[in-house]
Amino acid sequence: MRNLKIIAFNTLFVFFFTTFSSWAGSEQKSPEASVKTLLNEIKQIVEGNGLSDVKKAANKKHSDIAVSILEVPEISQKALGKYWKKHSAEQQDQFQKLLEDLFVHVAFPSSAKFFASLDLMYGKSKSKKDMTVVPITVIHEKEGEVDIDFKMKQFAKNWLVVDVILDGVSMRNNLRSQFYKILKKNDFNELIRRMKKKLKEAQG
């Protein structure tokens, strides 16, 4: 089950620059409503070879909406941690764009499989300072209950995800650990190379 969880949320993960126009409306949404939108869009993503143009277009629409509910700049910066300021704005942009593409082509399809047949139970949201945590419990037929906390912050009228805690494991910290292992032994170009390779494999 641990491997399934990691695949579902962290398959060498990811966050990105997109506009909020496809999702953000004029009315303010609650943190829980944002999480429900995120998961609903992810669940509708279809994976497979030979998809029709209609299916591909639908996947893109769902992915665009899902990714717009993630606070890309903050997650990207936290994921690189101490290495963030060591690189130029151009390198930072390149990193964020690759994370976006990895989410779309790797993480989202895997998460769609993870959530497809599972029941979700929402708990009571808890707020502390500028952060609100939306807890859900996933009921897995073999492994039982799996707790997932979505950490949310408000930006303008939108509540966006800044981290996901899966059974006590932070997605953001997991990413940072993976990136640090690479950057401690290699340079930034090698990290980018590996990310591009992962993306190319996912795109077939």
Secondary structure, DSSP 8 states (H G I E B T S, - for coil): -HHHHHHHHHTT-------STTT--SS---HHHHHHHHHHHHHT----TT--HHHHHHHHHHHHHHHTTB-HHHHHHHHHGGGGGGS-HHHHHHHHHHHHHHIIIIIHHHHHHHHHT-EEEE---EEETTEEEEEEEEEETTTEEEEEEEEEEEETTEEEEEEEEETTEEHHHHHHHHHHHHHHHS-HHHHHHHHHHHHHHHH-
